[in-house]
Amino acid sequence: MIDDQRVEKIKKSGNLPQHIAIIMDGNGRWAKSKGLSRVEGHKCGVESVRAVVESAGALNLRALTLYTFSSENWARPKSEISALMSLIVRTVKNEVDELDKNNVRLTVIGDIDALPPAPRLGVKNTIERLRKNTGLIVNLALSYGGRQEIVEVAKALAQQAIAGEVEITKIDEELFKRQLQTSWLGDPDLLIRTGGEMRISNFLLWQMAYTEMYFTEKYWPDFRHDDFFDAIEIFQHRERRFGKVSEQLAR
């Protein structure tokens, strides 16, 4: 349950991250510690997704980008991949009414066409159902890889240069950024990674150049509202200098 007093305190403190990226790690290790299958860990992780979506909505944040299935995850055992795909189908079906009621919009980055027909159709139908909503954006990274995205942008710019649509000397960071799948969303202010690992695992590599990072030992299935708020409060005390010094920010 959300602590409304804590929500109001966080809001009054200001300096809220508007876009938060999350690496939802530790499902398998959580399950193993309890003598359960990895699939059960993924299922229990859905409760944590629900908690962070509720928390972000309560704070009126703009967006969450959730690392749901990476391009590297296709190398996992086929049985686990199949179970994950089935879980995606069930989750979007079960959650769509609640998301719609809360004015949540769903978007996707990654190669959604690489997904099997059922989860691909389920996600696309949910996106369409929620596309007119104007509240929190829940952005799922599905079959996504940061290096792959950068390569695709490089290919696109090369094709444009060959076609004479852009001069090579005009290619800069701003033009490159406009080609990214998240160009309309903006870079994440904060990355949260659960499960104790301290790496970004090919997630939003370009976009996270200046993202603040928060790592916790807690496994994803145990991550709830207060854990999310802990990360927010730590972010609020960070000084984001973007290459400058503190004295310049004070001016």
Number of C-alpha atoms within 10 A of each C-alpha: 9 14 12 11 9 12 16 12 11 18 14 10 11 10 15 18 21 18 22 23 25 23 23 22 24 24 23 20 18 24 20 14 9 9 10 13 16 17 19 17 21 23 18 16 23 15 15 19 19 15 20 20 21 20 21 25 19 16 18 14 18 17 25 25 23 22 23 19 21 19 19 12 15 14 9 9 9 10 9 16 16 13 16 18 18 14 17 21 17 13 16 19 14 11 12 19 14 11 23 18 10 16 18 22 23 26 17 21 19 19 16 19 12 13 15 12 11 13 21 17 15 16 22 16 15 20 17 12 16 20 16 13 16 12 17 25 24 21 20 21 25 22 21 25 23 19 15 15 22 19 11 14 18 14 12 14 20 17 13 14 16 12 10 10 11 15 13 13 7 10 13 9 8 10 12 16 18 13 17 19 16 17 13 10 15 15 20 23 19 23 24 20 25 22 22 14 14 13 11 16 14 16 23 24 15 16 17 17 11 15 18 18 20 17 16 17 13 16 21 28 26 16 20 19 19 17 14 17 20 13 17 20 17 12 20 16 10 10 12 16 12 10 7 9 11 11 8 8 11 6 5
